[in-house]
Amino acid sequence: MQLTIIDGPMKGKVVPLGGSPIVFGRQSDVTVTLDDKKVSRQHATIEQSDDGTCVLRDLGSTNHTYVNDRPIRSAVLEEGDRIRIGSSEILFSEVSPVFETGPTDVELECLSLDEGDLSFMSSDWGNSDIDVEISLEMTPQTLRAALHNDDPEHGQLQESLYAIGLLSSPEALPLDLLVATVPVIASSIKFDHWLWVEWPNSDSAHRALAAATSDGVSVAPETISPSRTLLERARSENRGMVSDELSQAFELSMALRPDEVSSALVVPLSCRDGGCALYLERCGSAPQFTARDLERAAILGTQIATALENSRLFDELREAYDSLDRYLNQLNKTEKLASIGRLASGFAHDLNNPLSSVLGFLELAARVVDQQVEGEVQAKLAKYLGNAQHAADFCRALSRNVLSFARQTPFNDAQKQTFSVYKTICNTLAICDSNLRRTGAEIVIDAPEDLLIVGDSSALQQLIMNLVTNASDAIGESGREDGLITVRARRQNEVIIVEVEDNGPGIPEHLRTQIFEPLFTTKGESKGTGLGLFVVSSLIADAGGRLDFRSEVGKGTTFVVELPHTLTRTHTDLSSPLTDQCQDDAELTSA
C-alpha cells in the first residue's frame, strides 16, 4: 500500500508504506512535511501492523484529520480512502493514480460479471487508446454495495448514530442517557460488559459513572473492575486501544476478576472538565476485539460524549434558570418586606399617640376603681385593667421597636435591664389569653422564677407570643380537644434555652424548609401574614442566638431557642415599659 498526495502543495508525491510509522506535519523532521499553516507541527501518523492493517491517528491537531470528509481521532484505512490534512488530500491505495492530462470523461464497459471476478474496459482514457482491464477479488454483491454506499454494516452504524441522536433530548438526565445508549452500542459491537468512566481532572483516578450488561440491564459500577493498565495506557497516549496491545500486562491487571475476560476495548474521549472513556469487555470464548470494533466504538463514543455534554449543559441551564427564578422570588419578597417595613414604620409612628392616651385613661380608670369600688368587683376590675395596661404597654414597645429597627439604631448599653424570664412569659401569656381561650389549649410553664436575662424584655415577649400563637393556631386547626402547649426555660452554661412545645398536627416534611421564609403561611388570608416565624428568626439572629425545631407529623412540634445571657445585639434604644409583675391567672399552670 502507498500514499499519494493528489491535491495540495506537494501534489504528485508518493509515500510507500513499510514498517516505520509515517508522520505528517509542518516540522522538518517528520516523514512528510506539509507546508501549510492549517497543518500542526505533528499533525497525524499512519502505522502498519504485522497483518498489514494501517491505522491513521490524529495527534491532537488544531484543524483535525479527515477520512472521506469525516473528522477522526483514529481510523483503520481501507483501499481508496481519501485523507485530508489541511489543504492536502492524500489517497490510500495499492497503485498511484494516473493524473489527468486531457479530457476527463471515462466510459467504462462491463465485459464480464462472474463470481469473484469483475472486469472493466476503458474505451477512452485521456488521449490514449490503451485498454485497461481491472480484476477485483470481491463478489458482485460486495462491489455493488460499496459502489452504492449501502454496505449493511455501514448502514447499521448510521442507524446507531441516529438512535443516539434521538436519545439526546432536553428531558434526558445524563445518567439515564448513558444507560439508554447501551442497546444501541450492542447493535453495532458485540460485548458482554459496558462501562463509562470519567477523570474529573488530569491528576485524578478514574471513576465509574455507569455500567451495564449487553442486554441493557444496569448494574452497580463497582461490580465491574476494568483493566487499570488498559485505561491508563489509553489515557496517557490519548488513543483507543484493545487488550491485544498489552497482552500479558492486561492479563495480570485482570487476574483478580472472578469472571474470565478474554478481551477489552477502551476509547478515551475529551470532556469539558476532564476526560471520559467508553470501556467494553468480552468474556469467555468470545473472539478478540478487532480494529474495526475499535473504530466503531470511537465513532459511537464520540457521539455519546457529545450527547452527554449537551444533556449536562441543558441540566446546568435548567438549574441556573431555577436558581434565577428563586432569586427573583426572593427579590420580590424583599421588595414586599421593604414596603411592609415602610408601612409599619409609619403605622407605628401614628399609633404611639393614641396608645399614650389609652395608657393614660387606663391609669385613671385604675385609680377610680381603687378609690370608689370595693370587694370582689374591685379585684376583678383591677385585674382586667392591669391586663389591658400590660397589653397597651406591649403594643407601645412593639411600635417603638419597629421605629428603632427602621432606624437601625445599635443597642445602647446604658439602657440594658435585667428582667425575669419567668415573669416575662407570664405577662406574654396573659396578653394572649383571649386567643388561647378560643382554641381551648392548656398552657404549662416550666421555668425557674430566679432565671434572669439582660436586655430588652419586649424582644423575648414578642418571640414567646409568636411561637405560642402559632402553636395555638395549629392545635385549633387540627381540632384537638386535648391541646397542650408547654413553655420551658432553663440556663445552660452561658446560654438561656427557651422551648415552646405543642401536641398539634406537626409540620409536613415538604414545608420544613419554608417556614422561616417571609410571607410564607399555610393559614387562611384572614388568619396569617406569614411574618411570625420570620420575625422570630430575625429577632434571635439579631440577638446572637440560634433557633431550631423538631417536628413529627401527628405528634407535635417543639421550637428550641438559644439566647445569650446578655442580649447585646438587640436593635433598640428604648427600655421596655413592661413591669415585672406576674399576673396570677387560673388558666396558667406553673410546673
C-alpha distance (Angstrom), angle and dihedral (degrees) to the residues before:
residue distance angle dihedral
M1 . . .
Q2 3.78 . .
L3 3.78 142.7 .
T4 3.80 122.1 -122.1
I5 3.79 122.4 -170.7
I6 3.79 101.4 -137.7
D7 3.81 97.5 173.8
G8 3.78 135.9 21.7
P9 3.83 138.6 46.7
M10 3.85 94.1 -37.6
K11 3.79 97.8 40.6
G12 3.81 112.1 168.3
K13 3.83 96.8 26.0
V14 3.84 112.6 136.1
V15 3.82 120.7 -155.1
P16 3.84 116.1 -170.1
L17 3.81 117.4 -145.4
G18 3.78 118.5 -126.4
G19 3.78 138.3 147.1
S20 3.82 96.6 -56.1
P21 3.81 121.9 78.5
I22 3.79 118.4 -105.1
V23 3.82 113.7 -132.1
F24 3.82 122.9 -163.9
G25 3.81 122.3 -160.8
R26 3.79 148.4 103.3
Q27 3.81 95.8 -86.2
S28 3.79 115.8 106.4
D29 3.82 93.4 -131.0
V30 3.84 96.7 57.4
T31 3.81 121.9 102.8
V32 3.81 95.0 -111.8
T33 3.80 116.2 25.7
L34 3.81 113.0 -155.4
D35 3.80 113.8 -165.3
D36 3.77 95.4 -148.0
K37 3.83 129.2 122.4
K38 3.82 89.7 -144.0
V39 3.81 90.8 61.0
S40 3.82 120.7 87.0
R41 3.80 121.2 -128.0
Q42 3.81 88.4 -103.6
H43 3.76 104.8 15.4
A44 3.81 110.7 163.9
T45 3.80 142.3 -15.0
I46 3.81 136.3 -149.5
E47 3.81 119.9 -151.9
Q48 3.79 126.5 -173.6
S49 3.83 119.6 -148.4
D50 3.80 127.1 -148.3
D51 3.81 92.1 -94.9
G52 3.81 90.7 55.4
T53 3.80 96.3 -104.3
C54 3.81 112.3 145.8
V55 3.80 118.8 -150.7
L56 3.81 122.0 -164.9
R57 3.82 115.8 -154.6
D58 3.77 129.4 -173.3
L59 3.83 110.8 -134.5
G60 3.79 95.9 -144.9
S61 3.78 93.9 -76.7
T62 3.78 123.4 -178.2
N63 3.81 97.0 -128.5
H64 3.82 98.3 34.6
T65 3.78 132.1 -127.2
Y66 3.80 120.1 -95.4
V67 3.81 132.0 -154.1
N68 3.78 113.2 -167.0
D69 3.84 88.4 -15.0
R70 3.82 92.7 -54.2
P71 3.84 120.0 116.9
I72 3.80 112.0 -124.2
R73 3.78 141.4 -177.9
S74 3.78 91.8 -160.5
A75 3.80 133.6 -9.5
V76 3.79 139.5 174.1
L77 3.80 107.6 -118.9
E78 3.79 122.3 -131.1
E79 3.79 132.4 -168.5
G80 3.79 110.7 -71.6
D81 3.82 97.3 17.7
R82 3.78 114.5 148.7
I83 3.80 117.4 -142.3
R84 3.78 120.3 -159.3
I85 3.83 120.5 -161.2
G86 3.79 113.3 171.3
S87 3.82 106.6 -46.5
S88 3.83 93.2 -24.7
E89 3.81 121.4 100.1
I90 3.80 117.6 -159.9
L91 3.81 127.1 -165.4
F92 3.82 119.9 -144.7
S93 3.83 106.9 -151.2
E94 3.79 146.2 126.8
V95 3.82 94.9 -112.4
S96 3.76 132.5 30.0
P97 3.79 116.1 -104.4
V98 3.78 121.8 -114.6
F99 3.79 106.9 -111.6
E100 3.79 116.1 -132.5
T101 3.83 116.5 -96.6
G102 3.79 99.6 163.1
P103 3.78 141.5 -3.8
T104 3.79 111.9 2.9
D105 3.79 101.6 -153.2
V106 3.78 110.8 111.1
E107 3.78 120.3 -174.6
L108 3.80 115.6 -156.6
E109 3.75 122.2 -158.6
C110 3.80 118.7 -163.3
L111 3.80 108.3 -130.9
S112 3.76 100.4 177.6
L113 3.81 140.2 -3.1
D114 3.75 110.6 -160.9
E115 3.82 129.2 154.8
G116 3.80 107.2 -83.6
D117 3.76 95.4 5.4
L118 3.76 133.1 73.2
S119 3.80 124.0 175.2
F120 3.78 130.4 -165.2
M121 3.80 130.3 -174.1
S122 3.74 124.6 -155.8
S123 3.80 112.0 -139.5
D124 3.79 91.8 -173.0
W125 3.84 124.9 22.1
G126 3.78 110.2 170.1
N127 3.78 110.3 -59.6
S128 3.82 95.9 -33.7
D129 3.77 131.5 97.7
I130 3.80 94.2 -140.3
D131 3.81 115.9 138.2
V132 3.81 111.6 -142.2
E133 3.79 120.9 -156.6
I134 3.84 118.4 -168.7
S135 3.79 121.9 -168.2
L136 3.83 116.3 -163.5
E137 3.78 122.0 -169.9
M138 3.81 98.1 -138.4
T139 3.76 135.9 96.7
P140 3.81 120.1 -96.8
Q141 3.85 88.8 -116.3
T142 3.81 92.1 55.9
L143 3.78 93.2 46.3
R144 3.79 92.1 46.7
A145 3.82 90.2 50.5
A146 3.81 90.9 50.5
L147 3.80 93.6 46.1
H148 3.80 92.5 50.0
N149 3.84 93.8 38.3
D150 3.81 91.3 -123.9
D151 3.80 98.6 125.1
P152 3.85 104.2 156.5
E153 3.82 91.9 -133.2
H154 3.79 91.3 48.0
G155 3.80 90.4 51.5
Q156 3.79 91.2 47.9
L157 3.79 90.8 53.5
Q158 3.78 90.7 50.1
E159 3.80 90.1 51.0
S160 3.83 90.4 50.9
L161 3.80 91.9 51.4
Y162 3.80 89.9 48.2
A163 3.83 91.1 49.5
I164 3.82 92.0 51.8
G165 3.80 89.0 50.0
L166 3.81 90.3 54.0
L167 3.80 91.5 50.3
S168 3.81 91.5 55.9
S169 3.81 98.2 86.4
P170 3.83 127.0 149.2
E171 3.82 90.4 -112.3
A172 3.83 93.6 55.3
L173 3.78 114.6 103.1
P174 3.83 114.3 -139.2
L175 3.81 95.4 -112.9
D176 3.80 93.3 45.2
L177 3.80 89.8 48.8
L178 3.81 91.6 53.6
V179 3.80 93.8 50.8
A180 3.81 91.5 46.0
T181 3.81 91.1 58.8
V182 3.82 93.8 59.5
P183 3.85 96.4 85.9
V184 3.81 88.7 45.8
I185 3.80 91.9 56.1
A186 3.80 90.8 43.6
S187 3.80 89.7 57.7
S188 3.83 89.7 60.6
I189 3.82 104.2 30.1
K190 3.78 126.8 33.3
F191 3.82 112.4 -131.4
D192 3.80 141.1 145.5
H193 3.81 102.3 -146.7
W194 3.79 130.8 32.0
L195 3.79 124.6 -165.0
W196 3.80 134.1 175.5
V197 3.79 113.7 -157.4
E198 3.78 131.9 -176.9
W199 3.80 138.2 -162.3
P200 3.83 109.4 -150.6
N201 3.80 90.4 -157.6
S202 3.79 140.9 -6.5
D203 3.82 94.7 -88.3
S204 3.80 100.8 43.2
A205 3.79 128.9 94.8
H206 3.77 119.2 -113.0
R207 3.79 121.8 -89.7
A208 3.79 125.5 -158.4
L209 3.78 111.1 -122.4
A210 3.81 100.8 -179.9
A211 3.80 138.1 -3.9
A212 3.79 135.6 -171.3
T213 3.79 144.2 161.8
S214 3.79 124.1 -109.2
D215 3.81 92.1 -93.2
G216 3.80 90.5 60.6
V217 3.81 97.6 -104.1
S218 3.80 110.4 146.4
V219 3.79 117.2 -129.4
A220 3.78 132.4 -175.8
P221 3.84 107.9 -81.1
E222 3.80 91.7 -132.0
T223 3.83 91.0 62.2
I224 3.81 90.1 69.4
S225 3.79 113.2 62.4
P226 3.80 107.6 -167.7
S227 3.78 124.1 -152.3
R228 3.80 103.8 -85.6
T229 3.80 89.4 -164.2
L230 3.80 92.0 56.6
L231 3.82 93.8 43.9
E232 3.78 95.6 48.8
R233 3.79 93.3 44.3
A234 3.81 92.1 51.3
R235 3.78 90.4 45.3
S236 3.80 95.2 49.3
E237 3.81 93.2 46.9
N238 3.81 92.8 38.1
R239 3.78 94.6 -136.3
G240 3.77 139.3 106.4
M241 3.80 115.5 -92.8
V242 3.79 140.4 -175.8
S243 3.78 124.6 -148.7
D244 3.84 91.9 -109.3
E245 3.80 87.7 75.4
L246 3.81 90.3 62.1
S247 3.83 99.9 35.4
Q248 3.81 106.7 165.7
A249 3.83 94.7 18.6
F250 3.81 88.7 56.7
E251 3.78 92.7 49.6
L252 3.80 91.0 50.7
S253 3.79 92.8 49.4
M254 3.82 90.5 52.5
A255 3.81 96.4 43.9
L256 3.81 94.0 106.7
R257 3.81 94.9 53.5
P258 3.82 113.7 110.6
D259 3.82 91.6 -145.5
E260 3.79 123.5 62.2
V261 3.80 110.0 -111.1
S262 3.78 110.2 -163.4
S263 3.80 99.3 -178.5
A264 3.79 140.5 2.9
L265 3.77 136.0 -166.7
V266 3.82 130.6 -162.8
V267 3.80 131.4 -173.3
P268 3.85 115.0 -168.7
L269 3.79 114.8 -149.0
S270 3.77 135.5 -174.0
C271 3.80 121.2 -109.4
R272 3.78 131.3 -175.9
D273 3.81 96.5 -108.1
G274 3.80 100.1 29.2
G275 3.77 134.4 -45.0
C276 3.77 140.0 -48.0
A277 3.79 136.4 -171.0
L278 3.78 142.2 -158.1
Y279 3.81 110.1 -132.2
L280 3.83 123.7 -169.6
E281 3.81 131.2 -178.1
R282 3.77 137.1 -164.9
C283 3.79 120.6 -159.1
G284 3.79 137.9 -158.8
S285 3.80 117.2 -3.2
A286 3.80 95.4 -13.7
P287 3.83 113.2 133.4
Q288 3.78 121.6 -101.1
F289 3.78 120.0 -90.2
T290 3.80 111.9 -97.8
A291 3.78 134.1 -146.1
R292 3.81 88.8 -101.3
D293 3.82 90.0 55.1
L294 3.80 88.0 52.0
E295 3.80 91.7 50.4
R296 3.80 92.1 49.4
A297 3.80 91.5 46.9
A298 3.81 89.8 51.3
I299 3.80 92.3 52.0
L300 3.80 94.5 45.7
G301 3.81 92.8 40.9
T302 3.80 91.4 54.0
Q303 3.79 90.0 51.3
I304 3.81 91.2 48.5
A305 3.81 92.3 48.2
T306 3.80 90.2 51.6
A307 3.81 92.1 47.8
L308 3.79 90.8 46.3
E309 3.79 92.2 50.8
N310 3.81 90.9 48.9
S311 3.80 89.8 50.4
R312 3.79 91.6 50.3
L313 3.78 92.6 46.9
F314 3.80 90.7 51.2
D315 3.80 90.2 47.2
E316 3.81 90.2 51.7
L317 3.79 90.1 46.7
R318 3.79 90.0 51.8
E319 3.83 91.1 49.3
A320 3.80 90.5 48.0
Y321 3.80 90.5 50.5
D322 3.83 91.6 48.7
S323 3.80 89.8 48.1
L324 3.80 90.9 49.8
D325 3.79 89.5 48.5
R326 3.82 90.1 52.4
Y327 3.80 90.9 48.8
L328 3.80 90.9 50.1
N329 3.79 90.7 50.3
Q330 3.78 89.7 48.5
L331 3.80 89.9 49.0
N332 3.79 90.2 51.8
K333 3.79 89.9 50.3
T334 3.80 90.5 48.3
E335 3.77 90.8 51.6
K336 3.80 90.1 48.7
L337 3.80 90.2 49.3
A338 3.80 90.4 49.7
S339 3.80 89.4 52.3
I340 3.80 90.9 46.4
G341 3.81 89.2 49.0
R342 3.80 92.4 53.4
L343 3.80 90.8 45.7
A344 3.80 92.3 47.1
S345 3.79 91.6 47.9
G346 3.78 91.3 54.2
F347 3.78 91.6 42.8
A348 3.81 92.4 50.1
H349 3.78 91.0 49.6
D350 3.80 92.6 51.2
L351 3.81 92.4 43.5
N352 3.80 95.4 57.8
N353 3.84 94.7 73.3
P354 3.83 98.2 53.7
L355 3.81 90.0 41.0
S356 3.78 90.1 57.0
S357 3.80 88.3 52.7
V358 3.81 91.8 48.5
L359 3.79 91.2 51.0
G360 3.81 90.6 48.7
F361 3.80 93.6 50.8
L362 3.81 91.3 46.0
E363 3.78 90.1 53.1
L364 3.84 90.5 49.5
A365 3.81 90.6 48.2
A366 3.80 90.6 51.2
R367 3.81 90.3 53.1
V368 3.80 91.8 50.0
V369 3.81 90.8 50.1
D370 3.79 91.4 49.9
Q371 3.81 92.3 50.0
Q372 3.80 104.4 37.6
V373 3.81 108.5 23.6
E374 3.76 124.6 70.2
G375 3.77 139.8 -179.0
E376 3.81 128.5 17.0
V377 3.81 93.3 -21.2
Q378 3.79 90.3 57.0
A379 3.84 91.6 53.1
K380 3.81 93.6 49.6
L381 3.81 93.8 45.8
A382 3.80 90.7 48.4
K383 3.80 90.5 51.1
Y384 3.81 94.3 48.7
L385 3.79 92.9 45.0
G386 3.80 89.8 49.3
N387 3.82 91.5 52.8
A388 3.79 90.5 47.7
Q389 3.79 90.8 50.2
H390 3.84 91.1 50.2
A391 3.80 90.4 49.9
A392 3.80 91.5 50.0
D393 3.80 90.4 47.1
F394 3.80 89.7 51.9
C395 3.81 91.6 50.1
R396 3.79 90.3 51.1
A397 3.81 90.7 48.9
L398 3.80 90.5 50.5
S399 3.77 92.5 50.1
R400 3.80 91.2 49.2
N401 3.81 91.2 48.2
V402 3.79 90.0 51.6
L403 3.77 90.4 52.9
S404 3.79 91.4 45.2
F405 3.80 92.1 48.9
A406 3.80 91.1 49.5
R407 3.81 88.9 53.4
Q408 3.85 90.2 46.0
T409 3.82 89.6 -136.4
P410 3.81 110.2 177.4
F411 3.77 119.8 -123.5
N412 3.76 113.5 -82.5
D413 3.80 110.1 -136.7
A414 3.80 90.1 -154.7
Q415 3.84 89.4 65.5
K416 3.81 96.9 52.8
Q417 3.79 114.9 126.3
T418 3.78 132.4 -169.2
F419 3.80 111.3 -130.7
S420 3.80 138.6 172.1
V421 3.81 116.3 -101.4
Y422 3.81 90.6 -155.6
K423 3.81 94.3 52.6
T424 3.80 91.8 45.3
I425 3.81 89.6 54.1
C426 3.82 90.0 49.6
N427 3.79 92.9 50.0
T428 3.81 91.6 48.0
L429 3.80 93.9 50.7
A430 3.79 90.4 48.5
I431 3.81 89.0 57.1
C432 3.83 90.4 48.1
D433 3.80 92.1 46.9
S434 3.82 97.1 108.8
N435 3.81 93.3 51.1
L436 3.80 91.8 47.0
R437 3.80 91.0 50.7
R438 3.84 90.6 57.5
T439 3.81 93.6 57.5
G440 3.80 94.7 39.2
A441 3.81 92.0 -134.8
E442 3.80 116.8 159.0
I443 3.81 116.0 -128.7
V444 3.80 123.6 -145.2
I445 3.83 122.6 -174.1
D446 3.80 117.3 -157.4
A447 3.80 107.0 -179.7
P448 3.83 134.7 116.1
E449 3.79 113.6 -110.5
D450 3.79 92.5 -134.7
L451 3.82 94.4 57.1
L452 3.82 105.2 120.1
I453 3.79 133.3 -176.5
V454 3.81 132.2 -174.7
G455 3.79 121.3 -129.2
D456 3.79 139.7 47.6
S457 3.80 113.0 -15.6
S458 3.81 92.7 -162.8
A459 3.83 89.8 65.2
L460 3.83 91.2 55.6
Q461 3.81 89.9 43.2
Q462 3.80 91.4 52.3
L463 3.80 89.7 48.6
I464 3.83 93.3 50.9
M465 3.79 92.7 44.5
N466 3.81 94.2 53.9
L467 3.80 94.7 45.9
V468 3.82 94.6 45.3
T469 3.82 92.3 44.9
N470 3.80 91.1 51.1
A471 3.81 90.8 48.9
S472 3.81 91.2 48.5
D473 3.82 92.6 48.9
A474 3.82 91.2 48.6
I475 3.81 91.4 52.0
G476 3.81 91.2 46.2
E477 3.83 93.0 51.0
S478 3.82 91.0 48.6
G479 3.79 91.3 55.2
R480 3.81 94.5 -131.2
E481 3.79 114.5 161.4
D482 3.82 94.3 -164.6
G483 3.80 95.7 56.0
L484 3.79 114.6 163.5
I485 3.82 129.5 -173.3
T486 3.79 118.8 -172.4
V487 3.80 121.9 -166.7
R488 3.82 113.2 -164.2
A489 3.79 131.0 -178.2
R490 3.81 131.7 179.5
R491 3.77 142.1 153.5
Q492 3.80 119.8 -109.3
N493 3.81 111.4 -176.3
E494 3.82 104.5 -59.5
V495 3.80 94.0 -18.4
I496 3.81 130.6 89.0
I497 3.82 112.4 -141.9
V498 3.82 117.2 -154.7
E499 3.81 120.2 -177.0
V500 3.80 129.4 -173.1
E501 3.80 111.3 -167.4
D502 3.81 128.9 -178.2
N503 3.79 135.7 177.3
G504 3.79 93.4 -137.5
P505 3.82 129.0 128.5
G506 3.83 95.9 -70.2
I507 3.79 128.6 -130.9
P508 3.84 117.6 -70.0
E509 3.80 115.1 -120.0
H510 3.82 95.1 -116.9
L511 3.84 92.5 55.9
R512 3.80 99.8 48.0
T513 3.80 95.2 90.2
Q514 3.82 92.1 52.6
I515 3.79 105.6 45.9
F516 3.83 94.6 93.4
E517 3.80 94.2 47.7
P518 3.81 115.3 110.6
L519 3.81 116.5 -103.5
F520 3.81 92.4 11.3
T521 3.81 113.0 131.8
T522 3.79 138.8 151.3
K523 3.79 92.3 -158.3
G524 3.77 125.5 97.5
E525 3.79 121.7 -86.9
S526 3.80 92.2 -100.2
K527 3.82 94.7 46.4
G528 3.78 109.0 46.8
T529 3.80 141.2 29.8
G530 3.81 99.1 -168.7
L531 3.81 91.4 -122.4
G532 3.82 102.2 98.8
L533 3.80 100.9 86.5
F534 3.79 90.8 33.3
V535 3.81 89.5 57.6
V536 3.82 90.4 46.3
S537 3.81 93.0 51.6
S538 3.83 91.0 45.9
L539 3.81 92.1 50.4
I540 3.79 92.5 49.3
A541 3.79 94.0 45.9
D542 3.80 90.0 47.6
A543 3.80 90.4 52.2
G544 3.81 91.9 50.9
G545 3.80 93.9 -109.4
R546 3.78 136.4 122.4
L547 3.81 133.8 -117.0
D548 3.79 126.3 -157.1
F549 3.79 137.5 156.5
R550 3.77 142.3 -163.5
S551 3.77 123.7 -155.9
E552 3.78 139.5 176.7
V553 3.79 120.9 -166.7
G554 3.79 110.6 -113.2
K555 3.82 94.3 11.8
G556 3.78 107.0 62.9
T557 3.79 146.8 -104.7
T558 3.79 135.4 -87.8
F559 3.81 123.2 -160.8
V560 3.81 114.3 -158.1
V561 3.82 119.4 -158.8
E562 3.80 123.2 -169.5
L563 3.80 114.1 -163.9
P564 3.80 128.9 -179.9
H565 3.78 115.7 -115.5
T566 3.80 88.7 -111.9
L567 3.79 118.2 43.1
T568 3.79 92.3 -146.9
R569 3.78 96.7 157.5
T570 3.78 101.1 52.2
H571 3.84 109.6 127.9
T572 3.78 103.6 -127.3
D573 3.75 136.6 106.8
L574 3.79 96.1 -168.3
S575 3.77 130.0 80.2
S576 3.78 118.9 -124.5
P577 3.78 116.0 -93.6
L578 3.79 90.5 -151.7
T579 3.75 116.8 113.6
D580 3.77 124.5 -139.2
Q581 3.77 95.2 -119.1
C582 3.81 112.2 128.0
Q583 3.78 113.8 -144.1
D584 3.78 114.0 -136.6
D585 3.79 105.9 -133.4
A586 3.76 124.3 178.3
E587 3.79 89.3 -143.8
L588 3.83 92.2 61.6
T589 3.77 118.2 78.0
S590 3.77 115.2 -163.7
A591 3.77 113.9 -149.6
